[in-house]
Amino acid sequence: MRVLLTQDVDKLGQAGEIKMVSGGYGRNYLLPKGMAVMATPGLVKQAEEQIAARKRKQAAARMASEALAARLNGVTLRFEERVGELDRLYGSVTNADIAAKLHDQLGIEIDRRKIDLEDPIKRIGNYPVKVQVAPGIDAMINVVVEALGGAAVETAAAPEHSDADNADDSRAANAEQA
């Protein structure tokens, strides 16, 4: 029995495909559940046209993805961040930050989950980052993290330690009085 699948069926095929199935499977399972219809010559022709249209759309989408990947390859994104001792950032540069910067600079909307950054960037330097534009199509961008204002080390950390030491001293004094 030839049937035209109206929806994806596990271990059989995808919607729009024409399949040969046993009579009982088609009459007792696929047809009553609306997963398939009998394959008439008119429906077969419609299905073939839909498959051809789907392939054309997929080819156009692939071409657009390859063009986007070519546009992204070699792009350099610069981040100026506050830096502490040993060139460590106070925060970090994440894949969401990179996606936002791509949108701001190039107007390209990339999902943050498509940016392959194993760990957030926490030090200044140059980092190559892979961006998955589409399945099987990747682009490499460069992320440059620099110190804000060119200062490599800020001294704001020192007063915080002295405030903490003063708080410990006042707690110790209060404990002795009690």
ZADO-1210 file (C-alpha; in nm, 4 decimals, padded with zeros to 6 digits):
<atoms>
<atom x="00.0000" y="00.0000" z="00.0000" code="MET" pos="1"/>
<atom x="00.1396" y="00.3420" z="-00.0984" code="ARG" pos="2"/>
<atom x="00.0765" y="00.6231" z="00.1494" code="VAL" pos="3"/>
<atom x="00.1674" y="00.9902" z="00.1667" code="LEU" pos="4"/>
<atom x="00.2867" y="01.0819" z="00.5165" code="LEU" pos="5"/>
<atom x="00.1137" y="01.3899" z="00.6562" code="THR" pos="6"/>
<atom x="00.3438" y="01.4102" z="00.9590" code="GLN" pos="7"/>
<atom x="00.6771" y="01.2703" z="01.0698" code="ASP" pos="8"/>
<atom x="00.6568" y="00.9043" z="01.1733" code="VAL" pos="9"/>
<atom x="00.9422" y="00.7455" z="01.3688" code="ASP" pos="10"/>
<atom x="01.1333" y="00.4776" z="01.1792" code="LYS" pos="11"/>
<atom x="00.9246" y="00.5398" z="00.8656" code="LEU" pos="12"/>
<atom x="00.9801" y="00.8885" z="00.7253" code="GLY" pos="13"/>
<atom x="00.9077" y="01.2589" z="00.7291" code="GLN" pos="14"/>
<atom x="00.5972" y="01.4496" z="00.6318" code="ALA" pos="15"/>
<atom x="00.5509" y="01.4758" z="00.2559" code="GLY" pos="16"/>
<atom x="00.7286" y="01.1503" z="00.1711" code="GLU" pos="17"/>
<atom x="00.5625" y="00.8649" z="-00.0144" code="ILE" pos="18"/>
<atom x="00.6215" y="00.5247" z="00.1441" code="LYS" pos="19"/>
<atom x="00.5250" y="00.1659" z="00.0820" code="MET" pos="20"/>
<atom x="00.3770" y="00.0098" z="00.3966" code="VAL" pos="21"/>
<atom x="00.1912" y="-00.3101" z="00.4695" code="SER" pos="22"/>
<atom x="-00.1855" y="-00.2966" z="00.4302" code="GLY" pos="23"/>
<atom x="-00.2631" y="-00.3570" z="00.7960" code="GLY" pos="24"/>
<atom x="-00.0157" y="-00.0946" z="00.9189" code="TYR" pos="25"/>
<atom x="-00.1580" y="00.1640" z="00.6807" code="GLY" pos="26"/>
<atom x="-00.5312" y="00.0887" z="00.7319" code="ARG" pos="27"/>
<atom x="-00.5221" y="00.0187" z="01.1062" code="ASN" pos="28"/>
<atom x="-00.2634" y="00.2681" z="01.2302" code="TYR" pos="29"/>
<atom x="-00.1434" y="00.5385" z="00.9899" code="LEU" pos="30"/>
<atom x="-00.4744" y="00.6334" z="00.8228" code="LEU" pos="31"/>
<atom x="-00.6978" y="00.6400" z="01.1363" code="PRO" pos="32"/>
<atom x="-00.4456" y="00.8509" z="01.3305" code="LYS" pos="33"/>
<atom x="-00.4148" y="01.0982" z="01.0435" code="GLY" pos="34"/>
<atom x="-00.0442" y="01.0300" z="00.9999" code="MET" pos="35"/>
<atom x="-00.0875" y="00.9401" z="00.6328" code="ALA" pos="36"/>
<atom x="-00.3327" y="00.9440" z="00.3443" code="VAL" pos="37"/>
<atom x="-00.3674" y="00.7124" z="00.0462" code="MET" pos="38"/>
<atom x="-00.1215" y="00.8096" z="-00.2264" code="ALA" pos="39"/>
<atom x="-00.3283" y="00.9130" z="-00.5262" code="THR" pos="40"/>
<atom x="-00.1617" y="01.0449" z="-00.8435" code="PRO" pos="41"/>
<atom x="-00.2714" y="01.4017" z="-00.7633" code="GLY" pos="42"/>
<atom x="-00.1380" y="01.3869" z="-00.4074" code="LEU" pos="43"/>
<atom x="00.1886" y="01.2318" z="-00.5281" code="VAL" pos="44"/>
<atom x="00.2413" y="01.5227" z="-00.7679" code="LYS" pos="45"/>
<atom x="00.1651" y="01.7775" z="-00.4920" code="GLN" pos="46"/>
<atom x="00.4062" y="01.6034" z="-00.2571" code="ALA" pos="47"/>
<atom x="00.6836" y="01.6078" z="-00.5184" code="GLU" pos="48"/>
<atom x="00.6289" y="01.9810" z="-00.5739" code="GLU" pos="49"/>
<atom x="00.6402" y="02.0463" z="-00.1992" code="GLN" pos="50"/>
<atom x="00.9615" y="01.8448" z="-00.1654" code="ILE" pos="51"/>
<atom x="01.1200" y="02.0410" z="-00.4509" code="ALA" pos="52"/>
<atom x="01.0107" y="02.3712" z="-00.2916" code="ALA" pos="53"/>
<atom x="01.1520" y="02.2618" z="00.0453" code="ARG" pos="54"/>
<atom x="01.4864" y="02.1747" z="-00.1167" code="LYS" pos="55"/>
<atom x="01.4986" y="02.5162" z="-00.2883" code="ARG" pos="56"/>
<atom x="01.4325" y="02.6902" z="00.0457" code="LYS" pos="57"/>
<atom x="01.7016" y="02.4853" z="00.2177" code="GLN" pos="58"/>
<atom x="01.9513" y="02.5688" z="-00.0584" code="ALA" pos="59"/>
<atom x="01.8687" y="02.9410" z="-00.0311" code="ALA" pos="60"/>
<atom x="01.9034" y="02.9289" z="00.3482" code="ALA" pos="61"/>
<atom x="02.2389" y="02.7525" z="00.3163" code="ARG" pos="62"/>
<atom x="02.3631" y="03.0166" z="00.0703" code="MET" pos="63"/>
<atom x="02.2539" y="03.2929" z="00.3097" code="ALA" pos="64"/>
<atom x="02.4285" y="03.1173" z="00.6004" code="SER" pos="65"/>
<atom x="02.7497" y="03.0799" z="00.3997" code="GLU" pos="66"/>
<atom x="02.7379" y="03.4509" z="00.3083" code="ALA" pos="67"/>
<atom x="02.6889" y="03.5418" z="00.6747" code="LEU" pos="68"/>
<atom x="02.9797" y="03.3167" z="00.7755" code="ALA" pos="69"/>
<atom x="03.2009" y="03.4839" z="00.5139" code="ALA" pos="70"/>
<atom x="03.1000" y="03.8235" z="00.6535" code="ARG" pos="71"/>
<atom x="03.1763" y="03.7147" z="01.0102" code="LEU" pos="72"/>
<atom x="03.5120" y="03.5470" z="00.9388" code="ASN" pos="73"/>
<atom x="03.7968" y="03.7611" z="01.0640" code="GLY" pos="74"/>
<atom x="03.5769" y="04.0182" z="01.2419" code="VAL" pos="75"/>
<atom x="03.7475" y="04.1666" z="01.5468" code="THR" pos="76"/>
<atom x="03.5399" y="04.2687" z="01.8489" code="LEU" pos="77"/>
<atom x="03.7055" y="04.4936" z="02.1077" code="ARG" pos="78"/>
<atom x="03.5971" y="04.4999" z="02.4698" code="PHE" pos="79"/>
<atom x="03.7323" y="04.7544" z="02.7187" code="GLU" pos="80"/>
<atom x="03.6839" y="04.6235" z="03.0697" code="GLU" pos="81"/>
<atom x="03.7935" y="04.7165" z="03.4206" code="ARG" pos="82"/>
<atom x="04.1044" y="04.5209" z="03.5138" code="VAL" pos="83"/>
<atom x="04.2497" y="04.4274" z="03.8506" code="GLY" pos="84"/>
<atom x="04.5759" y="04.2671" z="03.9510" code="GLU" pos="85"/>
<atom x="04.7452" y="04.0165" z="03.7200" code="LEU" pos="86"/>
<atom x="04.5386" y="04.1445" z="03.4238" code="ASP" pos="87"/>
<atom x="04.2238" y="03.9769" z="03.5545" code="ARG" pos="88"/>
<atom x="03.8891" y="04.1341" z="03.4714" code="LEU" pos="89"/>
<atom x="03.6562" y="04.2392" z="03.7495" code="TYR" pos="90"/>
<atom x="03.3742" y="04.0757" z="03.5583" code="GLY" pos="91"/>
<atom x="03.3976" y="03.8584" z="03.2503" code="SER" pos="92"/>
<atom x="03.3144" y="03.8638" z="02.8817" code="VAL" pos="93"/>
<atom x="03.0491" y="03.6021" z="02.8059" code="THR" pos="94"/>
<atom x="02.8918" y="03.4684" z="02.4897" code="ASN" pos="95"/>
<atom x="02.5918" y="03.6965" z="02.5566" code="ALA" pos="96"/>
<atom x="02.8278" y="03.9986" z="02.5591" code="ASP" pos="97"/>
<atom x="02.9787" y="03.8847" z="02.2293" code="ILE" pos="98"/>
<atom x="02.6314" y="03.8387" z="02.0745" code="ALA" pos="99"/>
<atom x="02.5305" y="04.1883" z="02.1892" code="ALA" pos="100"/>
<atom x="02.8503" y="04.3395" z="02.0463" code="LYS" pos="101"/>
<atom x="02.7930" y="04.1618" z="01.7128" code="LEU" pos="102"/>
<atom x="02.4429" y="04.3086" z="01.7043" code="HIS" pos="103"/>
<atom x="02.5661" y="04.6594" z="01.7944" code="ASP" pos="104"/>
<atom x="02.8607" y="04.6717" z="01.5543" code="GLN" pos="105"/>
<atom x="02.7391" y="04.4695" z="01.2563" code="LEU" pos="106"/>
<atom x="02.3634" y="04.4489" z="01.3022" code="GLY" pos="107"/>
<atom x="02.3861" y="04.0690" z="01.2941" code="ILE" pos="108"/>
<atom x="02.1552" y="03.8788" z="01.5265" code="GLU" pos="109"/>
<atom x="02.3329" y="03.5646" z="01.6540" code="ILE" pos="110"/>
<atom x="02.1912" y="03.3466" z="01.9299" code="ASP" pos="111"/>
<atom x="02.4288" y="03.3419" z="02.2273" code="ARG" pos="112"/>
<atom x="02.4149" y="02.9618" z="02.2353" code="ARG" pos="113"/>
<atom x="02.5686" y="02.9505" z="01.8873" code="LYS" pos="114"/>
<atom x="02.8844" y="03.1229" z="02.0141" code="ILE" pos="115"/>
<atom x="03.1303" y="02.8531" z="02.1195" code="ASP" pos="116"/>
<atom x="03.2959" y="02.9952" z="02.4295" code="LEU" pos="117"/>
<atom x="03.3914" y="02.7186" z="02.6723" code="GLU" pos="118"/>
<atom x="03.4427" y="02.9508" z="02.9694" code="ASP" pos="119"/>
<atom x="03.3802" y="03.3239" z="03.0068" code="PRO" pos="120"/>
<atom x="03.6845" y="03.5359" z="02.9258" code="ILE" pos="121"/>
<atom x="03.8386" y="03.6633" z="03.2511" code="LYS" pos="122"/>
<atom x="04.1754" y="03.8029" z="03.1388" code="ARG" pos="123"/>
<atom x="04.2876" y="04.0631" z="02.8897" code="ILE" pos="124"/>
<atom x="04.4183" y="03.9309" z="02.5594" code="GLY" pos="125"/>
<atom x="04.3183" y="03.8050" z="02.2149" code="ASN" pos="126"/>
<atom x="04.0794" y="03.5125" z="02.1861" code="TYR" pos="127"/>
<atom x="03.9644" y="03.3298" z="01.8711" code="PRO" pos="128"/>
<atom x="03.5969" y="03.2361" z="01.9071" code="VAL" pos="129"/>
<atom x="03.3968" y="02.9995" z="01.6861" code="LYS" pos="130"/>
<atom x="03.0426" y="03.1023" z="01.5891" code="VAL" pos="131"/>
<atom x="02.8062" y="02.8401" z="01.4500" code="GLN" pos="132"/>
<atom x="02.6028" y="03.0176" z="01.1833" code="VAL" pos="133"/>
<atom x="02.4127" y="02.7043" z="01.0756" code="ALA" pos="134"/>
<atom x="02.4684" y="02.3311" z="01.1182" code="PRO" pos="135"/>
<atom x="02.8001" y="02.2585" z="00.9484" code="GLY" pos="136"/>
<atom x="02.8757" y="02.6270" z="00.8794" code="ILE" pos="137"/>
<atom x="03.1102" y="02.7979" z="01.1261" code="ASP" pos="138"/>
<atom x="03.2882" y="03.1329" z="01.1355" code="ALA" pos="139"/>
<atom x="03.5883" y="03.2418" z="01.3417" code="MET" pos="140"/>
<atom x="03.5893" y="03.5856" z="01.5035" code="ILE" pos="141"/>
<atom x="03.8555" y="03.7518" z="01.7151" code="ASN" pos="142"/>
<atom x="03.7706" y="03.8902" z="02.0572" code="VAL" pos="143"/>
<atom x="04.0183" y="04.1416" z="02.1974" code="VAL" pos="144"/>
<atom x="03.9828" y="04.2296" z="02.5643" code="VAL" pos="145"/>
<atom x="04.1693" y="04.5424" z="02.6728" code="GLU" pos="146"/>
<atom x="04.2041" y="04.7337" z="02.9961" code="ALA" pos="147"/>
<atom x="03.9641" y="05.0261" z="03.0340" code="LEU" pos="148"/>
<atom x="04.1482" y="05.3505" z="02.9630" code="GLY" pos="149"/>
<atom x="04.4733" y="05.1646" z="02.9013" code="GLY" pos="150"/>
<atom x="04.5416" y="05.1200" z="03.2760" code="ALA" pos="151"/>
<atom x="04.6589" y="04.7670" z="03.3392" code="ALA" pos="152"/>
<atom x="04.6111" y="04.7649" z="03.7177" code="VAL" pos="153"/>
<atom x="04.3688" y="04.9654" z="03.9269" code="GLU" pos="154"/>
<atom x="04.4381" y="05.0357" z="04.2917" code="THR" pos="155"/>
<atom x="04.0767" y="05.0386" z="04.4056" code="ALA" pos="156"/>
<atom x="04.1199" y="04.6965" z="04.5667" code="ALA" pos="157"/>
<atom x="04.3508" y="04.8208" z="04.8427" code="ALA" pos="158"/>
<atom x="04.0972" y="05.0369" z="05.0354" code="PRO" pos="159"/>
<atom x="03.8460" y="04.7510" z="05.0383" code="GLU" pos="160"/>
<atom x="04.0917" y="04.5362" z="05.2326" code="HIS" pos="161"/>
<atom x="04.1526" y="04.8107" z="05.4877" code="SER" pos="162"/>
<atom x="03.7754" y="04.8572" z="05.5397" code="ASP" pos="163"/>
<atom x="03.7427" y="04.4844" z="05.6029" code="ALA" pos="164"/>
<atom x="04.0337" y="04.4960" z="05.8487" code="ASP" pos="165"/>
<atom x="03.8705" y="04.7879" z="06.0318" code="ASN" pos="166"/>
<atom x="03.5420" y="04.5959" z="06.0538" code="ALA" pos="167"/>
<atom x="03.7234" y="04.2948" z="06.2016" code="ASP" pos="168"/>
<atom x="03.8966" y="04.5195" z="06.4584" code="ASP" pos="169"/>
<atom x="03.5647" y="04.6782" z="06.5632" code="SER" pos="170"/>
<atom x="03.4024" y="04.3341" z="06.6011" code="ARG" pos="171"/>
<atom x="03.6927" y="04.2176" z="06.8145" code="ALA" pos="172"/>
<atom x="03.6646" y="04.5312" z="07.0333" code="ALA" pos="173"/>
<atom x="03.2896" y="04.4784" z="07.0760" code="ASN" pos="174"/>
<atom x="03.3480" y="04.1138" z="07.1720" code="ALA" pos="175"/>
<atom x="03.6014" y="04.2171" z="07.4412" code="GLU" pos="176"/>
<atom x="03.3588" y="04.4699" z="07.5901" code="GLN" pos="177"/>
<atom x="03.0792" y="04.2135" z="07.6136" code="ALA" pos="178"/>
</atoms>
